Amino acid sequence: MLSSLIVTLVLAGCSDAEKPPEPPKEEPQVEVAPKLDAAALAAAAENIALVPSPAEMQRALEKNGIQAGLSAMVPERKLKMDIENKDVIAVRTGVVLADALLTVKDAPKEKLVERLAAVKAGVAALGAGGDIGAVIDDLTARITNDSVSRDDLVKELDEMHGAIIPELKYEAGERCVPLIQAGSWLAGSNLVAAALSTANNTSAATELLRQPQVADYFLKYVATEGEGKAPDEVIKQLDGTLKKLKEIASKPTLTIDDVNEVKAQTDAVLGLL
């Protein structure tokens, strides 16, 4: 979590203060305050469950009775991956990854194949498509031939999920990791909010949508990495949306109005893609 990162920075400062004073140097040393950069944020993100494993997601969804019909709530997405902006590709890849993982149990096989193909295209566009692409091709063939059960598919997607972020981090760079996670978190929150709103299920909303630390993580990422890399109006909307989501997620219990607001706020951000 970011709190762990901040503690690390503070402890580093304390240890420096405990060292015996060094002999004076001819030229004064200028101290530079520690700054959160993309690499540090990506490292911090690994300690936040921004993209839970498929098995964890399925258990949570089934426990709260919102698995059925989830696939039909995914909007038709036309997210192009053949563009130059790698940041946008990373966010879009995160979105389609959440679509695929959240609907693996109930999606018609044609839709599931389509969503996995979008993940493959995004991963390839980021420069890490080799091994993951081969895994997706194998899964796609078996889904098409009805030679894998959905329960087994969840297990295999667990394995793919465990490999996809480390490979992307190695092949495409640390910067893409929090952006993929941002896309997955936004799409996942949006889809779960839609299902909870339809079911009028506020008890499950309190369990599934209360993640203020995740919103706070992305707020800090936007503040440190967004400037100059996106239009001011986009940064402003992202900042406002994340602050609202953090406010909602910080409540002890969520109402159906809160759920609908999460849906509306995430709709607005996903519409920017």
C-alpha positions in Angstrom: 0.0 0.0 0.0 1.0 3.6 -0.3 1.1 3.8 3.5 3.9 1.2 3.4 5.8 3.3 0.9 5.4 6.4 3.0 6.6 4.5 6.1 9.7 3.3 4.1 10.5 6.9 3.1 10.1 8.1 6.7 12.3 5.3 8.1 14.9 6.1 5.5 15.0 9.6 6.7 15.2 8.6 10.4 18.1 6.2 9.8 20.0 9.0 8.0 19.4 11.2 11.0 20.9 8.6 13.4 24.2 8.4 11.6 27.1 10.2 13.2 27.6 13.6 11.5 30.0 13.6 8.6 32.9 16.0 8.5 32.0 19.3 6.9 32.5 19.4 3.1 33.7 22.3 1.1 30.6 22.5 -0.9 27.1 22.3 0.8 25.0 19.3 -0.1 21.5 20.0 -1.4 18.9 17.6 -0.1 16.3 16.6 -2.6 12.9 15.6 -1.0 11.8 12.0 -1.9 9.4 12.0 -4.7 6.8 9.4 -5.7 7.6 8.3 -9.2 6.0 5.8 -11.5 8.3 3.0 -10.4 7.6 3.6 -6.7 3.9 3.8 -7.3 4.0 0.6 -9.3 5.8 -1.2 -6.5 3.3 0.1 -4.0 0.4 -1.1 -6.1 1.6 -4.7 -5.8 0.6 -4.6 -2.2 -3.0 -3.6 -3.1 -5.5 -6.1 -4.4 -6.4 -4.0 -7.4 -6.9 -7.0 -9.6 -7.9 -10.0 -7.5 -7.4 -13.4 -8.9 -10.2 -14.9 -11.0 -10.9 -17.5 -8.3 -11.1 -14.8 -5.6 -13.5 -12.8 -7.7 -15.7 -15.7 -8.5 -16.0 -16.6 -4.8 -16.9 -13.1 -3.9 -19.4 -12.7 -6.6 -21.1 -16.1 -6.0 -21.1 -15.4 -2.2 -23.0 -12.2 -2.8 -25.4 -13.6 -5.4 -24.4 -11.4 -8.3 -22.7 -13.8 -10.7 -25.7 -14.6 -12.8 -26.3 -12.3 -15.7 -23.1 -10.4 -15.2 -21.8 -10.9 -18.7 -24.8 -9.3 -20.3 -24.1 -6.1 -18.3 -20.7 -5.6 -20.0 -21.2 -2.9 -22.6 -20.1 -3.4 -26.2 -16.6 -1.9 -26.2 -14.7 -0.7 -29.2 -11.3 -0.2 -27.7 -8.6 0.0 -30.3 -5.2 -1.3 -29.4 -3.4 -0.3 -32.6 -2.6 3.2 -31.4 0.7 4.9 -30.5 -0.1 5.9 -26.9 1.0 3.0 -24.7 -0.6 4.6 -21.6 -4.0 4.4 -23.2 -3.4 0.9 -24.4 -2.4 -0.2 -20.9 -5.7 1.2 -19.4 -7.7 -0.3 -22.2 -6.0 -3.7 -21.6 -6.9 -3.5 -18.0 -10.6 -2.8 -18.9 -10.9 -5.8 -21.2 -9.0 -8.0 -18.7 -11.6 -7.2 -16.1 -14.4 -7.9 -18.6 -13.0 -11.3 -19.3 -12.2 -12.3 -15.7 -15.4 -11.1 -14.2 -17.6 -12.9 -16.7 -15.8 -16.2 -17.2 -18.5 -18.2 -15.4 -21.6 -17.0 -17.3 -20.4 -15.5 -20.6 -21.5 -17.2 -23.9 -18.4 -18.7 -25.4 -18.4 -16.3 -28.3 -18.3 -13.3 -26.0 -15.6 -14.9 -23.8 -13.4 -15.6 -26.8 -14.0 -12.0 -28.0 -12.9 -10.6 -24.6 -9.8 -12.8 -24.4 -8.9 -11.7 -27.9 -9.0 -8.1 -26.8 -6.7 -8.9 -23.9 -4.3 -10.7 -26.3 -4.3 -7.6 -28.6 -3.6 -5.2 -25.7 -0.8 -7.3 -24.3 0.8 -7.7 -27.7 0.5 -3.9 -28.4 2.4 -3.3 -25.1 5.2 -5.6 -26.3 4.6 -8.6 -24.1 2.4 -10.8 -26.2 4.4 -13.9 -26.8 3.8 -16.3 -23.9 0.5 -14.8 -22.9 -0.7 -14.8 -26.4 0.0 -18.5 -26.8 -1.8 -19.3 -23.5 -4.9 -17.3 -24.7 -4.8 -19.1 -28.1 -4.8 -22.4 -26.3 -7.7 -21.4 -24.0 -9.6 -20.0 -27.0 -9.4 -23.3 -28.9 -10.6 -25.3 -26.0 -13.4 -22.9 -25.2 -14.5 -23.0 -28.8 -14.4 -26.8 -28.8 -16.2 -27.1 -25.4 -13.3 -29.1 -24.1 -12.8 -27.1 -20.9 -15.2 -26.6 -18.1 -15.9 -23.1 -16.7 -14.6 -24.2 -13.3 -11.3 -25.5 -14.9 -11.2 -22.3 -16.9 -11.3 -20.2 -13.7 -8.2 -22.2 -12.5 -6.3 -21.7 -15.7 -7.1 -18.0 -15.8 -5.8 -17.8 -12.3 -2.5 -19.0 -13.6 -2.6 -16.6 -16.6 -3.5 -13.7 -14.3 -0.6 -14.6 -12.0 1.8 -14.3 -15.0 0.4 -11.4 -16.9 1.4 -8.5 -14.7 5.0 -9.7 -14.0 5.5 -10.3 -17.8 4.1 -6.9 -18.7 6.2 -5.2 -16.1 9.4 -6.9 -17.5 8.6 -6.5 -21.2 6.6 -3.2 -21.3 8.1 -1.4 -18.2 6.9 -0.6 -14.7 4.8 2.4 -15.9 2.2 0.2 -17.5 1.4 -1.8 -14.4 -0.6 0.8 -12.4 -2.3 1.8 -15.6 -3.5 -1.7 -16.4 -4.6 -2.0 -12.7 -6.5 1.3 -13.0 -8.4 0.0 -16.1 -9.3 -3.2 -14.3 -10.4 -1.5 -11.2 -12.6 1.0 -13.0 -14.2 -1.6 -15.2 -14.6 -4.0 -12.4 -16.2 -1.4 -10.1 -18.5 -0.3 -12.9 -19.7 -3.8 -13.7 -20.2 -4.8 -10.0 -22.0 -1.5 -9.3 -24.3 -2.2 -12.3 -25.1 -5.7 -11.0 -25.6 -4.5 -7.4 -27.9 -1.7 -8.6 -30.0 -4.2 -10.6 -30.2 -6.5 -7.6 -30.7 -3.6 -5.1 -28.1 -5.3 -3.0 -26.5 -2.8 -0.6 -25.0 -5.3 1.8 -22.8 -6.7 -0.9 -22.0 -3.2 -2.0 -20.5 -2.4 1.4 -18.3 -5.5 1.0 -17.3 -5.2 -2.6 -17.0 -1.5 -3.3 -15.4 -0.1 -0.1 -11.8 0.3 -1.3 -10.8 3.9 -0.3 -7.1 2.9 -0.3 -7.3 2.0 -4.0 -8.9 5.3 -5.0 -6.3 7.1 -2.9 -3.6 5.2 -4.7 -4.8 6.3 -8.1 -5.4 9.9 -6.9 -1.7 10.1 -6.1 -0.7 8.4 -9.4 -2.8 11.0 -11.3 -1.2 13.8 -9.3 2.4 12.7 -9.9 2.2 11.1 -13.4 -0.7 12.8 -15.1 0.6 16.3 -15.6 1.7 16.9 -19.1 0.6 13.4 -20.2 -3.1 14.0 -20.7 -5.3 17.1 -21.5 -6.0 19.2 -18.4 -9.8 18.6 -18.7 -9.2 14.8 -18.6 -6.9 15.1 -15.5 -9.5 17.4 -13.9 -12.3 14.9 -14.5 -10.2 12.0 -13.3 -9.2 13.8 -10.1 -12.8 14.7 -9.4 -14.1 11.2 -10.1 -11.5 9.6 -7.9 -12.1 11.9 -5.0 -15.8 11.1 -5.2 -15.2 7.4 -5.4 -12.9 7.7 -2.4 -15.5 9.6 -0.5 -18.1 6.9 -1.2 -15.7 4.1 -0.4 -14.8 5.6 2.9 -18.4 5.4 4.2 -19.0 2.6 6.8 -22.0 1.4 4.8 -23.1 2.1 1.2 -26.6 2.9 0.1 -28.2 2.2 -3.3 -27.6 5.9 -4.2 -23.9 5.3 -3.5 -23.9 2.3 -5.8 -25.6 4.3 -8.5 -23.1 7.1 -8.1 -20.2 4.7 -8.4 -21.8 3.4 -11.7 -22.2 7.0 -13.0 -18.7 8.1 -12.0 -17.0 5.1 -13.6 -19.2 5.4 -16.7 -17.9 8.9 -17.2 -14.2 7.9 -16.9 -14.6 4.8 -19.1 -16.3 7.0 -21.6 -13.0 8.9 -22.0 -11.3 5.8 -23.4 
